[in-house]
Amino acid sequence: MRDSKLLSFAIFGVLFLVNGVIGEDPYRFFTWKVTYGDIYPLGVKQRGILINGQFPGPQIDAVTNDNLVISVFNYLREPFLISW
């Protein structure tokens, strides 16, 4: 009798812990400042578009189901389009 109560309690405890774990998809926040700058592809100076002063732009480290929030500030003289 005592063993069956202990077993029932253990099973209930495991089920409670499994159902009690809530995992949300993480949010990743980025801020990008888009500007003009000098780049040197193949050693030749050219005017290019930089993101946070970098060319190529920053790497995004994310996995499936990550929520990305990217704030883009355009300091160019014309509209800027980013597509994935």
C-alpha positions, -999 to +999 in steps of 0.1 A: +000+000+000+028+024+010+048+015-022+018+022-044+012+056-028+049+064-033+048+053-069+016+073-076+032+104-060+064+100-080+044+096-113+023+127-104+054+147-096+071+138-129+039+146-149+036+179-130+072+189-137+069+180-174+037+201-178+050+229-156+080+237-178+071+265-202+096+274-229+091+305-250+109+313-282+136+339-274+136+374-287+168+388-302+171+426-306+194+443-331+199+480-340+213+488-375+225+522-387+227+523-425+252+548-438+276+554-467+313+547-464+344+536-482+349+499-489+378+482-506+366+451-525+396+436-543+418+465-531+399+492-550+383+520-531+345+524-537+317+541-520+294+515-504+265+510-480+276+501-445+255+486-417+269+497-383+301+508-401+307+473-415+308+458-449+295+431-453+270+438-426+268+422-392+261+385-388+228+374-372+232+344-350+197+328-347+180+294-349+146+282-359+117+299-340+139+328-327+120+361-329+141+389-344+134+425-337+156+447-359+155+485-357+169+500-389+179+537-390+184+548-426+210+577-428+211+574-466+197+601-490+173+576-505+151+547-493+168+515-483+153+480-487+163+449-469+149+416-479+154+381-466 
